[in-house]
Amino acid sequence: MRERDFYDPFKNMPLKLMMLVEVRPTALKNYGEMSEDERIRADDAARSAKDRAEKERIIDMIERGEVF
């Protein structure tokens, strides 16, 4: 199969936008309440994530209120 057949639009999507697209209001609320340093660490972790599943795990952590 060609590479474009495996295209994942979430691969390069910023973390906050991914939460908006997936309609994750609790994660968005918690993300907004995080300190700037925590948000930077979460965003860095999302940028270095290998795939969509790893980014979703980060969002799940934020949704549960786990500190980054």
Helices and strands as residue ranges (DSSP letters): G 3-6, H 15-21, H 25-33, H 36-47, H 52-64
